[in-house]
Amino acid sequence: MFINRRNLIGGAALLPMACTAAKSTVPTVHGPTISPEDLGWTSKSSPVETARIINEALQIAGEKGITYYDNAPRDIAGTVRLGGKVQIGFGSLHSWRAVYNDPNQFDVVEPFRNERPKRVFVDTAGARGSIIRGPVNLLCASPRNMTLAERSKIPADLVAITATRPDPSTEISIETLTISGFGHAFFQRNQPRAQDHILPYTRWSVGITIIRFCLAPIVTGIGGNGLDDAVFQILRLSRNAGTSVLRGTDLNIQSMFDFGLSREDDIEPGSVSLTAGRRQGFIANAKLEPGMIIGALGGMKSSVGESIPFVSEIESISGGNIVFADTPDEDFSGSFVINPPSFLLIKSSLNSLHTYFEGIHNLPIQLSNGSKLSTLDLKISGGNFGARGGYAISTMDAESNANIQLNPRSVNNKWLKGLVKQSQR
């Protein structure tokens, strides 16, 4: 059977539903339980009513010290509040899908200064020490691809899971977490004062984390400590967009797989024309604007002269005439993607035993303000990879550095201009 690698998530192929039977599995749950069905939920319950019933069941579970159990797909219009330390068991049929028709039904992470307010689907405030067994599936929008048109379906201001207030949400344990179709998977606001710090993910332990179709998957705020001492055993990022930002924190991973945008499925309509040695190009797409990132499927040359993607920022655009921030190496006319993902570290560290990049990115890892990358095994896909300047990692200052070990099969130089672009500042 042919398996499309673009559909590989967490090491397994996503097969058509018709090929598999929906078979429920149940996690190990000790002692008495409570579920939404015990409080009158049925498949005919409205999304608003579903939110109320789930929150009531979670509150009872916390107060009585019993397990909240859930094994059904549910559409939810409102914030799910864990509320306190709770034990949760999810079966394999479980999913919580955010119905975001009325944003006012969802709680807000209060903004600091000029931040835009964020709405929250699952609020972990006060849930310190909670244990969640089984697969957690948090869903919202369902774009068919990550073109601009489809991406507009994703609510940019909705966060999948975070804490809305300083109540401790540390030391939460989750077996498997899948997040799809949100503005952010993880988000921490900028921190105004030490006593008001919201630390949504400190010392979390997550077995498998899958994040896909999000606009800026992971963002931590000024003031830092957002992900301190958290451990993600397996982190799979697939076909996200925009920039993830770590500020003043550390991200610790055993295995990280980051598939950017697909050069087959996420292509925009129209084409871009590039000329070697000139920043001026032409594109017929009126929806573009300065500041966007274009990832053309050609226009650069690798270290061995192979054609590789040209990724650059739009400095200006008028009609179809466009000026890029970078200069292509060779003529190209063809397909492109918009705003492929970046990972920016500011005064932060990324520690990953195994790191793998595939697909088209802007800046796969960008280190600034003394940030550090440490990985024992870095791998770059051959044939599908593309990044700005042709580099997998870039540093913005002399204080930032990347500590990388490679095995002989890790990097295919046909698809890179270089591995690390080191700033001279």
N, C-alpha and C positions, 0 to 999 in steps of 0.2 A: 504494500500500500504506500502511495506517495504521501509524504507528510510535508506540508508547507512550513518552513522554519519561521516565517513571520508570525505564525499562529502558536508558536511554542510559548507557553506561559508556565513558569515554575518547573520546566523540564518535561512537561507533558503536552501533547497536542490537544487543541480544542477541536474535538470531532463534532460533526453535525449531530444535532439532537436525535435525529432519526436513527442514528447508528448505535445509540446506547439507551438502555432502559433506565428510567429514574428509579433508583433503588436506594431506599433510606438506610442510613447508618446512624447509630445512636452512640454518643460518647458515654463514657463511664460516669454515672451520676450516683452519688451516695446520699441516702436518706430521702426525706420528703422533698417534693418539688412543687412549683407553681408555674402555670403557663397561661398565656392569654386566653386560651379556650376555657380555663377554669373560671374566668371572669366574664364569660359570655361572648368572646370573640368568635365570629364566623367569617367565612369567605365573603359574605355580603356586608361586613362592617365597612364603614367609610374610612378613608385614610385619616381623617381627623379623629374619629372614634378609636381607630387602631392605635394612634399615638397615646391617647388617654389611657387605654387599657394596658398597654405595655408598661407605661410609667407606673401605673397603680400596681401591677404585678411585681415590678422591680422593687418598689417601695416595700411591699409585703415581704418579699424575699429577704431584703436587707434587715428589716425589723425582726423577723422570726428566725433568721439564720438558716434559711433553707435555700435550695437551688432554684433559680429561674431557668426554666427549660423551654426551648423554642425550636420547632422543627417544621416550619411552614414559610412559604414566601409571603411577605406582607408589604403593602403599600402604605407609607406613613407620611402624613402631613403634619409635621411638627418635630420638635427636638426630643430625642430619647435621652432621658437623664438617668444615669446609673445611680446617682444620688448618695451613695455611700459604699462601703466595702460590701461586695456581693459576689456570690458564686454563680456562674452562668454556664449552662450546657447548651450547645447548638448541635442539631442533627444535620445531616447532609442536604436536606431539602430547605434549610433555612436561608432566607435572604431578607434584608431590610432595604427597601427601595424608597428613597426620598421623593415625595411628590411636592415639587417646588413651585406650585402655581401661585401661592401667596407667601412671599418671604416673611411677612409679619408673624406667621405661625411658628417661626424658628427663632430660638434664642440668639442673642448677639454677644460676641466678644467685644466689649467696649473699646473703641479706638483710643489711641494715644496721640495727641497733637493732630497731625494732618493725615493720619491713617484713615483709610476707608473702613467702615464697619464690616465685620464678617459675621455671617450666620453659621450656625452649628447644627449638624445632624445628630451626632452622638456626643453628649456632654459628659466628660469623665470627672468633673469637679467633685471632690470628696470621696472618690472611689479608690483611695489608696489601698493597695494590697489585694485588690480584686483578682480573682482567677477565672479565666474564660476558656472553657474547653470546647473543642470542636471547631468547625470552620465558620468564621465571622465573615459575612458577605455584605458589604455596604455599597449600594448601587444608587446611581441617580440617572444622569443622561445616558442615552445609548446611541452615540454617533456611529454611523457606518464606517467612517474613516476620520482622519484628522486634517482634512482640508479646512480652509477658513469657513466655508459654508456650513459644514457639519459641526465644526468646533463651536459655532455660535449657539448650539443647543446646550452647551455645558454652562451651568451657572457659576460665573467667575467668583462670586462672593460667598459661595457655600463651602464649608470645611467638613470633611467626612467625620473626623473625630479629634476633639481637643477639649480643653477645660475652659469654661467661660469666666472663671473667677479663681482667686488664689487658694481656695480649698485644696488640700493635697490630692493629687491624682498620680502619685509616684508608685513605683513598684507593682505595676499591673502586669499580669502574666497572660499572654494570649498564645494559643497554639498556632492558628492559621488566620491571617487577616488579608482579605481581598477588598480593594477599593477601586471603584471604576466610575468615571463620569462626573467628577467634582472639580471645582476650582482648585482646591487644595486637598490633598490627603491629610497632611499634618500641617498645622499652623500655630505659631506662637506670636502674640502681639509684641510690639516694642514695649519695654519695661520702664515705667516712669520712675519708680522708687523701689528700693530693695524690699520694703515691707509689702509692696503690691505685686511682687513677682508671681506670675502664673507659670508654673513649671509643669506643662502638661504631660511630658514623656520621660521625666527623669527616672532612671533605673528601671525602665520597662524591660521586659524580656518577651520577645516575639519569635516564634519558631520560623514560620514562613510568612513573608509579606509580599503581596502582589499589588502593584499600583499601575493602572493603565487608564488612558484617555483622560488625564488630568491636565490642567492648564499651567500649574506651577506646583508640582507634587509636594515638595517639602520646603517650608519657610519658617525660620526661627528669627526672633526679633532682637533688636538692639537691647543690650542688657544681659543677653546670653543665657547660658545654662539650659537651653530648651531641650536638648537630647542628652544631657550629661549622663554618662555611665549606663545608658540604654544599650541593649544588645539585640541586634536583629541577626538571627542566624543565617537566614537566606532572604535577600532583598531582590525582587524582580521588578524592574521598571520597564514598561513596554508602551511605546507609541504615545508618550506624553509630549507636552509642548512647553514653551516658556522657560523660565529660569527658576531652579531650586536654589535657595540661599541658606547657608548656615552661618550664623553670626555668634561668635564667642561660645562655641560648644564643640562637642565631639560626637562623631557618628561611628559606631563600632559594628562591623559586619563580618561574618565569616565568609559569605559568598555573595557578591554583588554582580548582577547581570543587568545591563542597561541597553535596551534596544531603542534607538531613537525613532525618527519617522521613517516610514517605509518608502523606498524608491519605486515601488510598484503601486501601493494602495493609497498613499497620501499625497499624490501628485495633484497640483492645482491645474485648472483649465488654462489653456494657452501655452506660450513658450517664452523663454528668455534668450536674448542674443547677446553674446559677449565677444569682445575683440581682445586678443592678446596684447598686454602692455597698456591697456586703456581702462580707466575706471568707468567710462561712460558705456551704457548699454541700452537695450530697448526691450520693453516688455508690454504686452497688451493685457493689462489687468488693472482696471480702475479702482479696485478695492485696496490696493497697496498704499502705504504711507511711510514717511520717513521714520526710522527707528526699527522697522521690521527687519527680520533676518531672512534672506533668501538662500536656499540651498539648491543650486543648480547641479544637475547630475554630471556635469563635466566642467572644464575650464581651468583645472589645475593639473600639475604634473607631480607625480610622486618622486621619491628619491631615485627611482630607477627609470623614470621617464614615462610611466604609465599614466593614462588619463584618470583623474579622480575628481570628486565633486568640488565645486567652488562655492564656499559658504561665506557670505559677507553681509554687512548691515547696509541698508538703504540710507544714504545721506540726504538725497533729494530726489524727487520724482515730479515730473510735469508731463501730463499726457502719458505717452508711452516711453518718454526719455527718462532714463534713470542714471543716477550717479552712486557708485558703490564706495564704501570705505576702503576696500582692498582692490588689488589689481590682479586680474586673471593671468594665467601663464599661457593660455592658448585660446584660440577661437572656439566658440561653442554656440550652438543653437539647439534648444531642446527643452526638456521638462524641468520642473523645479518644485520644491516644497517651501512652506513658509513657517518661520519661527520654530525650527527644530530645538530640542531641549539643550539646556546648559546646566552645569552644577557649579555654583560659585561659593567658595569658602572665604570668609572674612574672620580673621583671628580664630580659626577653627582647625580641627584635625579630622581627617577621614582615615580610619584604620580598617582595612579590608584584606583578609587573607587572600582571597581570590577575586579579581576584578576583570570583567569582560564587557567589551563594547561592541555593538553591532548597530547597523542602520545609520541614518544621517543625524548628526548633532550640530549644534553651534560650537560651544566650548564644553566638551565632555567633562573635564575637570579644570577649573580655573582657581588658582591659589593666590590670595592677596593678604596683605597685612600680617605677615608672619605665619601664614597657614601651612599645615603639613599634610602630605599624603604619604601613607605607608601601606604598601601592598607587597605580599610575598610572591604573587603570581599575576601579572597583568597580561591579558590576551586581547588582541584586536582582530575582529573578523576580517577575512579576506573576501573582497568582492562586493560587500554591502556597506562598508564603513565610509563615512565622510565627516569632516570636521573643519572648522575655520582654520585657514592657513595650512591644513593638512597635518595638524598636530593633535594628539590625543590629550595632552596635558599642557597647560600654559601657566607660567608664574608671572605676577605683576610687580614683584619687588624682590630684592636680593635676600630678604629675610625668609621668604617662602621657599619651601623645597619639597621635592618628591623623592622618597626613598623606595625604589622599585627593584624587585628581583624578577628576572625573566628566565623561563626555560627556553631551549632552542626553538621550540615550536610555537612560541607565544605570539609573535608579531610577524605579519606578512608585509614586508617593506614595499611591496607593489602598491599598497593602498595608503602609504604615509609619506609625507615629506620629511617628517621626523617624529620622534616619540614625545619629547619634551621641548617646548619653546621657552627658554629661560630669559627673563627680563634682565636688562643690563643695569637697571636702576639700583 
